[in-house]
Amino acid sequence: MRIEYEIKLGFKDVMFRPKRSTLSSRSQVKLERTFRLKHNNTEWTGIPVMAANMDTVGTFEMALALYEKKLFTAIHKHYSPDEWNDFLTKSPKGI
C-alpha cells in the first residue's frame, strides 16, 4: 500500500463566488441557451439540464415530460429497437 501525503480538497474547501451582473431581478434571468451540435450541424435551444439515464429516471415518459419544459433526457439502455421505433413515430418532431 502506498500512502499519499499531498493535501486533498473536499467540497467544504471550495467556494463559488457569484459573478457580478447587470440584472436587477432574478426574474430577468434567461436559462435557455442555443447549442450547435458537432456532427450534424443542427441547433438545439433549451435549458441545458439532463435527467440521468438510470433505470427509473431515463424513460420515454420522462423524455416527453421534460421536452415540454425544454429539458432533455438520457434514455436508459433497456429499451428494445421496436420500443424505440414506436416511441420515435409517436413523439413530437424535434424530440
DACOR-V746485 format. One record per residue. N is the residue number from 0. RES is the residue in three letters. PSI is psi in whole degrees, -180 to 180 (none if undefined). Layout:
# DACOR-V746485
n=N res=RES psi=PSI
n=N res=RES psi=PSI
This chain:
# DACOR-V746485
n=0 res=MET psi=140
n=1 res=ARG psi=131
n=2 res=ILE psi=128
n=3 res=GLU psi=131
n=4 res=TYR psi=0
n=5 res=GLU psi=156
n=6 res=ILE psi=133
n=7 res=LYS psi=140
n=8 res=LEU psi=144
n=9 res=GLY psi=-174
n=10 res=PHE psi=-34
n=11 res=LYS psi=-13
n=12 res=ASP psi=-6
n=13 res=VAL psi=133
n=14 res=MET psi=128
n=15 res=PHE psi=128
n=16 res=ARG psi=127
n=17 res=PRO psi=147
n=18 res=LYS psi=143
n=19 res=ARG psi=146
n=20 res=SER psi=156
n=21 res=THR psi=-3
n=22 res=LEU psi=143
n=23 res=SER psi=-11
n=24 res=SER psi=152
n=25 res=ARG psi=-22
n=26 res=SER psi=-15
n=27 res=GLN psi=-6
n=28 res=VAL psi=131
n=29 res=LYS psi=120
n=30 res=LEU psi=-19
n=31 res=GLU psi=140
n=32 res=ARG psi=156
n=33 res=THR psi=129
n=34 res=PHE psi=139
n=35 res=ARG psi=123
n=36 res=LEU psi=140
n=37 res=LYS psi=-43
n=38 res=HIS psi=-13
n=39 res=ASN psi=7
n=40 res=ASN psi=29
n=41 res=THR psi=161
n=42 res=GLU psi=144
n=43 res=TRP psi=130
n=44 res=THR psi=127
n=45 res=GLY psi=-167
n=46 res=ILE psi=121
n=47 res=PRO psi=67
n=48 res=VAL psi=132
n=49 res=MET psi=134
n=50 res=ALA psi=140
n=51 res=ALA psi=160
n=52 res=ASN psi=34
n=53 res=MET psi=160
n=54 res=ASP psi=-34
n=55 res=THR psi=-3
n=56 res=VAL psi=-48
n=57 res=GLY psi=64
n=58 res=THR psi=169
n=59 res=PHE psi=-38
n=60 res=GLU psi=-41
n=61 res=MET psi=-39
n=62 res=ALA psi=-42
n=63 res=LEU psi=-40
n=64 res=ALA psi=-42
n=65 res=LEU psi=-26
n=66 res=TYR psi=-35
n=67 res=GLU psi=-26
n=68 res=LYS psi=8
n=69 res=LYS psi=34
n=70 res=LEU psi=170
n=71 res=PHE psi=166
n=72 res=THR psi=138
n=73 res=ALA psi=112
n=74 res=ILE psi=139
n=75 res=HIS psi=165
n=76 res=LYS psi=4
n=77 res=HIS psi=5
n=78 res=TYR psi=143
n=79 res=SER psi=164
n=80 res=PRO psi=-34
n=81 res=ASP psi=-40
n=82 res=GLU psi=-39
n=83 res=TRP psi=-47
n=84 res=ASN psi=-42
n=85 res=ASP psi=-44
n=86 res=PHE psi=-46
n=87 res=LEU psi=-30
n=88 res=THR psi=-29
n=89 res=LYS psi=-16
n=90 res=SER psi=158
n=91 res=PRO psi=155
n=92 res=LYS psi=136
n=93 res=GLY psi=-5
n=94 res=ILE psi=none
